[in-house]
Amino acid sequence: MKKILKFCALLLSFALLLTACGSEEKTKVYTETSNNQEHVSTIYYKGDTVNKVITVSTLNDNVSNLDSALETVKKSFLKKPNFDGYTRSAEIKDGKIVLTTETDYNKLDFETYRGRIHLSGSATLENERKLSNVENNLKKEGATEKK
């Protein structure tokens, strides 16, 4: 009886170990270049569920006054402020303006997101955060996966 119990415990431990190894978060990177802008989107996901997307956009225009351009960008961000799970920021880095947008689906205020991004009324958080949907949206914008 004790041997059967030990064997069952061993099988259970092995199953838990395999489950834990399979649930590691993975990433995919998509890039797109257009109109003197470079966009790099990193998708953080487990299985078919996206946890977070971070997009870094670098403006490659020769802007004569970076500080003024940065202030203009920040003022435009104030018109549609950040909310739970959705943040945007701008900075000057290496003589270029860099915009960062982060969507954290685990913390996302989906109703605000739905209105801001103009999703259809039938859109759900579950559908919006599916890996295939996120990838298709990036591809529609001209992004390609970086391998």
N, C-alpha and C positions, 0 to 999 in steps of 0.2 A: 504494500500500500504506500509506504514511504517512497519507494522508487518511482511509482506512478506519479505521485505528487511532485517529486523533484523533476521528473521528466516534463510534466505539464508546466511547471514554473520555468524551466529552461526554454520550452517552446514559446511561452508567453514573452519572456525576455527577448528572445530572438525576433519575434514579431514586432515588438515595440522598437527594437533597434533598427529594423528595416524601415519601419514607418517614419522614424525620426530622420533617418538619412534621406528619405525621399521628399521631405518637406522643406528642403533648403531653398531659400530665396535665390532666384536667378535674375540676370539682367540681359537686356537686349538694347543695342544702341542704333538709332536711326539718325541719318544726317541729310541735310538739304541745304542747297545754296541757291539764292535767288535775290535779285535786286540789291547787290552789294551787302547781303546779309548771309551769315552762316548760322544754321540752326542745328543743334545737337540735342536729341531727345533720348534720355535714358529711361527705360521701362524696368521697374522692379516688380517681379511677379513670382507667384508660387502656383504651379499647375496652370490653369487657365484664368486665374484671378490676379488682376493687376493691383498691387498695393500702392504704388506711387509712380508718377511720371515727373521727371525734372527736365525742363527744356532750357538750354542756355543759348541765347541768340546774341551773336556778335555783329555789330554794325560796322562795316568796313568802309563807309563813306569817309572822305577826307573832310571832316567837320572842322571849320576854322576855330570855333569856340566850343570846346568840349563841355565846359561847365554850363554854358547856356543851353546846349542841347540836352544835357543830363537833367537840368531843371525842367525843361519842357516835357521830357519823358515822365519825370516824377509827378508833375502836375496832371498829366493825363491819367496816371495811375490813381490819383486822388479822386477822380471822377467816378471810378469804380473800385472802391477800396477792397483790400484783402478781406477774407472771411475764413471761418473754420475749414481747414483742409485745402485752402487755395491761397497761395501767396505769390506776389510778384515783387521783384526788386531790380534796381538799376545801379550801376557803378561804372567808373572809368577804370579800365585795366589795360595796361600796355598801349596807351594812347587811343583806345577804342571804347565805345560804349557797349557794355555787356548787360543784357537783360536776362533775368532768371525767373522762370515760372515753375512753381511746384504745385502739383495736385496730389494730395495724400488722400486716397480713397477711403482709408480707414478712419479718417477724422472729418471727412467732407460733409459740409452742410449742403446736401444734395438739392434741396428746393431752391436755395440761392444760386447754386451752380447751374441748375436747369434754366433759370431765368436769365442768368448772365451769358451763358453759352448758347442760348436760344435752342434748347433741345425740344423735341416734340413732347406733347403731354403724355404720350405712352412710354417715353423713355424711363427706364428704371436704373437704379444704381447698379444692380446685378448685371444688366446688359451693358451699361456704359463702361464697366471695369473689366469686361471680358478681354482677354489678351487679343483674340482675333479682331474684336471691334476696335481696340486701341491701335493695333497695327494697321488695319484697313484705313482708319482716319488719317494716320500719318502718311500712308502711301498715296491717298487722295490728294494730299498737299504736296506731293512730289518727293517725299523722303524715301531713302533707300536704306536697307539694313546694312550696318557696318559689320563685317564678319571678322 
